[in-house]
């Protein structure tokens, strides 16, 4: 009986038209090459790439579209073990808008990946998403307020107004880049409209990329809340105050203060001395005016008040402080 069944099967195969084998052969021959190309383009696991090609009849372009759509929906990653590897490199992204500014830190494993346009694109999306969340927050009740996004807020971030979930973009980026990619920190700093402005500075960033738009990129960044008398409603500010605020942000990046401090304790030329001078921003010797403390420079060139700051450095815990004034 088994011999008869085998004979019938062989006969059925021989009866198939020759064009069936001629048509199938190229698909099978090209399958390996398409599989390799799809794996390189998406960075997703080989089995998922194979499934996509089978579903799309071997069409590489259609398979890539289908695969990326599935990745967005299901959060696929090409590096399932990446989350167990340390990610100490990355970029900081700053975005200012009116009386508010946001800063995000996106981490990866190597400086090489941090310099890619793919990684920078996700940093920009994270900053846009954080700003969108900041816009929806209740108005600032104090002259200056800061907020560090909690894990549940980070998980809910979008890629900007009307955009999709940021988590999906992170999963795709991790798949394409083959490294652990995560949003480590995000924060915003705001002042009451008409009471001042928020300055910012990013240091050590990649070469200028038009794709970043208004988002400044770097490995270190700082936001500084500045209070100034006579600032018109809507956050308008003069070029001189804007330049001074940016210099203070540069100082925060370079000198890494722990707190704002009090101007009354830094009335001397070189600062308060000792621990106060080391940790308090206003008591430190100003980066752009050696021999004069920050508080003295702000009084002379402003007058400008610093009411808060946030500082990020890739791979480290952020520092921040807001005064009670």
N, C-alpha and C positions, 0 to 999 in steps of 0.2 A: 504493500500500500504506500509506504514512504517513497519507494522507488518510482511508483506511478505519479505521486504528487510532485516529486522533483522534476520528472519528465514533463509534466504539464506546465510547471512554472517556467522551465527553460524554453519550452515552446512558446509560451506567452511573451517572454522577453524577446525571443527572436522575431516574433511577429510585429513588434513595435516598429514604427517607421524610422528609417535611418536619420531623418531630420531631428528626431527627438534627442539622439545622442550628440549630433552636431551642435544643437542649440544649447544643450546642458553643459557640454565640455568647456566652452569659454567662461561660463559663469563659475564653474568649479575652479578653473585655472586662475581666474582673476580674484577669487574669494580671498586668498591669502594676502595678495597685494592690497586689496581694498581694506581688509581687516587691519593691516599694519598702518595704512594711511589714516583710517578712522581712529585708531588708538592714539596716533600721534596728534591728531587734530583736537581730540576731546580730552585725552588723558584718562579716560574712564576704563574700567576693567575689561579685559579681552572678551569675557563671556557676554557682557552687556553689548559690546560692539558687534559681536557675532550675531546676537539676537536681533539687533537693529538692522543689520544687512539682510538677514533672512526675512524679516517683516517687510522690508522695502524692495525685495526682489533683486538685491545686489546693487541698487542705485546708491552710490556713495553720498551724494548731496542730500538726498531724501533721508538716508540713514542718519546723517549728522544732525539734521533738523529734528528728526524724531527723538534722537538720543538726548540732545540738549534740552528738549522740552520735558522729557521724562526726568532728567536730572534736576530741572528746576522744580518740578512738582514733588519729587520724592527726596530731594536733598542728597542725591548720590555723591559719592566721593571716590576719587581714584586712589586715594592714599588712606586706607582704613587704619593703618598703623601710625599715621602721621601725628595723631593726637597724643601719642605716647612719647614723641620726640620734643626736645626743648625748642622753643621759638623765641629767641632773644633779639632777632633783628626786626626790621620793619620801618614804618614811616608814621609820622604824625601829620595830621591834616587840620588846618585852621580855616574857618570861614566866618567873616564878619558881615553883619546885616543890621543897619540902624543902631539901636542902643544895645545890641547883643552880639555875642560871638560864641562859636562852639569850637571844640577841639576834640579830635579822636585819635586813638592809637591803634593801628592795625599791625599785627605781628606776623612774622614768618621765620623761617629757619636760617636763611642766608641773605647776605647783602645783595647777592646777584639777583635773587628773586625780587627783593624790594625795589630794584632799579627797573624792573620790567614795566611796560605800559599796562599790562593786564593788572598787576598788583596796584599800581597807582590809580587806575580807573576805579577799583573797589574802594580805595581810600576816599576818593572824591565822592562816591556814592554814599559812604558812611557819613561823611560830613554833611552832605545834603539831607540825609535822613535825620541826623541829629538836629539840624536847624529846623526842619519841619516840625519835630517834636517840641522844640523850644518855642516856636510860634504859637503852638496850641496850649502852652502852659499859662496859668493865670498870671496877670501882670505883676511885676515886682512890687512888693509892698515896701521894701527898704530901698535906700539910695543905691545899694549894691547887693546883689544876690548871686549865689553860685549853686550849681546842682550837678552832682555826679550821677550818671545814669546807673540804675540798679540792674542786676542780671535780667530781670523780667522786662525791663524797658529796652535793654540792648536786644533782647530776643524779638521784640516787636518792631524794631526799626525797619523802615522802608528805604528804598533807594532814592527817595526824593518825593516831591509832590506827584501823586498819581502813580508812583513806581511800585514794583513788586517787593516781596520780603527780602531784606538784606541777607538773611540767613541762606537763602537759595543762591545768591550771588557768591557768598563765601564758600559754599560747597562746590560750586562750579569752578571758582578760582583755585581751590585746593586740588580739584581734579586735574585742571589744566597744568598747574604749576608743579604738582607732585610734592608739595610741602604742606606742613601744618599752617593754616591761615586762620587767624581769629581776631575778633575785635576785643581788645583787652580793656580799654578804657574809653570813656566819652564823657564830656562835661560841657556845661555852658556857663558863661558869666554875663550878667546883665546889669545895666544901670537904669534908674528911673528916667524915662524920656525927658529931655530938657535939663537933666542934672549933670550930664557928662557924656563920656563915650568909652568904648572898649577898644584898646589897641592890641596889636598882636605881632608876633614875629616867629618865623620858622627858620631854623638853622640846619645846614648840612643836607639840604635837599638835593634831588636830582636836577639835571639840566632842565631849564624852563620847558614846559610842555603845554602847548595850547589846549590840550584836552583837560588840563586841570582847571582852567577858567579862573574863577575868583578864589579857589581853594589853594592856599599856600602849603607846600609840602616840605618836610624836613625830618631829621632824626631827633631834634629837640624843638620844643615850641613853648611859647608862653602867651597867655592872655593877661592883660592888665586893665583893671577898671579905673578910669580917671575921672575925677570930679573937678569941674571948673566953673567959676562964676561967669555969668553972662552967656552961657551956652544956650543957643536958641532952641525952642521946642523942635523935635524931629531929629535931634542929635547933631545939628550943624556944628562945625568946629573950624577954627582957623588953621591954616597950614603950619603955623609955628607950634600950636598945641599938638597937632597931629604928629609932627616930627618929634617933639619931646616925648610924647606917649610911646612912640615906636622905640625911641632910645631906652626908655625904662623897660620895655619888654625885652630888648636885647640884653640889658643888664640882668634881668631875672633869669634869662637863659644861661648867661655866662657865670653869674655869681651864686645861683641857686639858693636864695634866701628861704628861710623856713616860715617866716611870718612878716607882716607889714611893719609892725613896730609903731612907735609913737613919735611924731615930729618933735614934741617937747623934749624928748630924751636925746635928740640928735641935733642940738643947736650949734655944736662946734663945727670946725671946718672938716676934720677928718673922721668924724663919727663918734659913737659913744664908747668905743674901745671894748676889748675883751669879747665875751660871749655875745653881748648885745650887738656889737659891730659885725660879728661873724654871721649871725642868724637873722637879724632884723633888716629888712630892705632899706628903710629910711635911714638907718645908721651906717650902712655900708658906704665905702668910698665909691663914688659914681664911676662907672665904666668909661663914660665920655668926658669926665672932668676930674682927672687925678688930683688928689689933695682936697677935694670937697665932697662932703657926704651927699647922698641922694636928696635928703630933706632940704638941704640948703639950696641945691640946684633948682628944685621944684619951686621953692619960694621966689627965687630970683628970676627965673625964666618963665614962670607960669602967670600968675600963681596957679599951681596944679596940685591936686590932692590924689594920692593913690588910696583907693578904698578896698582893693582886693586884687588877687592874682591867682592864676593856675599855671603850673609848670609841668610839662610832660617830657620824659626822656625815654626812648625806646628801651624796653627791657627792664625798666625800673618803676618803682611805685611813684605816683604823682605827688606833688606838694601843692598846697593851696592855703589861702587864708583870706578872710574877709573881715574888715573892721566893723565895729558896732555903730559907727557914726552913720 
